[in-house]
C-alpha cells in the first residue's frame, strides 16, 4: 500500500480482519483492512485515509479487503460538477421548509429514538440488540476526527439526522437516518443535496458518499447523483454509472 508522506499516516499500521458475512451481497464473505492504533486516526490522518478509500465507523477506520471480490467502490461527488436531476430538484424544493442545526457529536435521546424507528422500518430482520443505546453510541457518537451531527426539523418535529465528517478536501456522509413514516418525503435525496450545498459554502471540492456496489439494492440510490468519481485501482476517476431513472 502506498501512503501519503504525512507523518501522522506513517505511524499507522494496518491489519486484515477475519472473514465475516457480507452485509450487502448475500452468501458472500467479507474482510476489512483496519487502520490502527485508533488514537492516531485524527482529522489529519483520516483526511489522507479517506482519499485511499477508507471509511469510519465509530473510532474504526477501515476499507474493504476481500480476497476474491472487489465489488465495493469508494465514491465521491465533485461538487463543482454535480448536476441535480429533475426529481432531485423537486426533492430540494419539497423540503425547503426544513430547519437545520449543526450540532456537536453527542448522544441525544430524541436522536436515538429516531434511529431506532429508522432501523425498524429499514432493517426489520436485524437483531434488536443492534439498535441499543450502547450500539448507537459506539457506531455514531464516538469519533477521533472532526465530526458533527446535522439535525433537520419541520417546526418542532425531528425529521432527519445526518452524521458528517469534515475532512481536508470535503465532507464525508457517515450515516443518515430519518422519519420513514411519511412515504411522500425525499429526505435521503435532500440530505445529499444539502451536504453538497454545504461543501460549496465551505469551498470544499468533494462530497464522499462511502461505497457503491453495483449488485446491491441498498446502494442503488448513490448512482442517481452524477457525475461521480470512483476509486479504481488506487486512482480517483470518473465513474460511468447509468442512473436508474430521472
N, C-alpha and C positions, 0 to 999 in steps of 0.2 A: 504494500500500500504506500502510495506517495502522499505525504502530508505537507501542507504549507510550512514555512520555516519559522512561524511564530513559536517563541519559547514555551508558551502555555500549551501548545499542542505537542511539542517534542517530549514532554514528560508523561504524556498519556500512553497507556498501554491498552491492548485490545485482546479480547478472548472470545472464542466462539461458544455459544450456549449449547446445551444438549438439545436434541430434537424435541419438538412439541407439535401438537395438532395445529395445522394452519387454520387461522380464523377466517380466511377468505376463500380458499379453494378446498371444498370437501374432499376428504380422503387423502389429502396431501400432508406431509410433514414439513415443518419449517425449522430454520435455525436463524439466530441473530448474532451479529458481531457487536459486542458490548464494549464501550469505552470506559476505562477505569483509571484511577480511583475517582469516585463521583465528586469529591470535593474540589477536584481540579477542573471540572467541567463548568467553568464560569461563563459569563457572556462572551468574553473574547474567544475562548476556546470553542464554544458552541457555534459561534459565527463562522469559524473555519470548518467545523464538522458538518454543519448543515449544507455547506457547499459541496461536501463529499457524499451527500445522500443520507446523512444521519438524521434521526428524529429524536424527540424527547418524550418520555413517559415518566412523570414524576421526576426523580433525580437520575433516572437512567437515560443515557444517550445510546442509541442502537441503530443498526441498519440491517436489512435482510442479508443473510449469508447462507443461502440454501445451496447444497452441493449440486443438485440436479435441476434447479429451477431458477430462472431469472425474470419471473413474471412481474415482480414489484419494480416499478419505475418511479423514482422521485420526480415530482413535477412542480413547476412554479409558473406564475404568470408574470411576463414582462409588463409592468404596469403601464408604461407609456404606449404600448402597442395593443393592449386589450381592447376589444370592441364588443360591447354587450349586444346580445341578440334582441329581437323584438320582445320575446317573452321575458327576458331578463330586465329590459327597460320597463315592462309592465310591473314586474315584481318590485323594482326600485320605486316606482310611483305609488304602488299599492301600500307600501309600508313607510311612507314619508312621515306619518304622524307619530312613529315610534320615537321616544326619547332615549338617549344613550348616556351612560356614565362609564368612565374608565376608572376601575377600582383596583386597589392592591390585591394581591393573591392571598385571600383569606377564606376560611370556612364560614359560610353563612347558611343557616338552616333553610331559608327560603330557596336558595340556590340548590341545595341538596335535595329538597323535596321535588323541585322541577326536574332535576337529574334522574331521580327515581321514576317519576312519571314517564319521562322520555325513554328510559331503558325498558320499562314495562311495555310501552307501546311499540318500540322498535325491535326489542330483543326479548320477547316474551318467553322464549325457551331457555334463557340464561339462568344460571344459579342465582336465586335471590340474594345470597350472601355477597355476591359481587357488587351489589348496589348499596352495601352498608356504608355508614359514615366513615369507617376506617379505610375502606377501599377507595372511596371518593377522595378522601384527604391524600392518600398515597398517590393516586392517579393524577389528580388535578390541582391540588393545593400545595404540593411540595415542588420546589424548583430551586436550582442553584444559578439560574440565569435571570435576565430581566423579563419577567412575565407579569401579565395583567389579566384582569377579567373585564370584559366589556358587557355591560348589562343593558338590555333593551326592554323598554316598558311601554305599554299602552295605557297612559294615565298611571293608575296605581298598580296595574296588573303586570307582573313579571312574565314576559313572553319568551325571552331567549337570553342565554349567557354564552359568551364565546371566550375561551381561554386562548391567549395570544402571547407568543414570544416575540420580543423585539431583538433582532439580530443586526449585524453590521450592515448588511445590504438589503434589508427588507423586514417584513413581518412574516411570522410563521403561524398559521392557523393550527393550534394544537388539538382542540376539541370544541365542538359546539353542541349544545342541547337546547331544546325549545319545546313549547307547548304544541303537542301533536293533535289536540282536540279540535282545532279549527282547520278543517280539511281544505278550506279555501286559501289558507295562508301560503306564503312562499318564503318562510323565514330563512331557510338554509341558503337559498339563492341571494336573498337580500343581504345576508351576513357576508358572503364573499364579495358582493359589490361594495358594501360598506367598508370592508377591510381594504379593498383595492383603492377606494377613495381616500382612506386614511394614509395609505402608502404615498399617494400623490401629495397629500398635505404635508407629510414628513419628508418629502423628496427622497424616498427610498425606491429603488428600481424594481424590487421583486416582492411578490406575494407567494410564499411557499405553501403548497396545499397538501403536502405529505406524499403518499404513494398512490399510484394508479395501477390497477390490474385489469387488463382487457377482459378477462373472463369473469370478473367479479361484478355482480349486480350492485353490491354495496358501493362500489367505486364509480358507477356509471355517471353519476351527476358531474364528476370532475371534467368529463370530456365536453361538457357544454360550454366551458369557458375557454375561449380562443382569442388569439393564438396562444400557444402554450409551449413551454420548454420542458424537455425531459433529460435526465442524466443517463446517457447511453455510453457504455464503455469508458466511464470516467470523465466524459465531456458533456456539458450542457449544450443542447442543440434543439432546434425546432422539432416539436413532436407532432407528427401528422396524425391527428385523430379525427375521424369522421363523426361529427355530432349526430346524436340520435334523433334530433328534432330541433326546430326553431321555437 
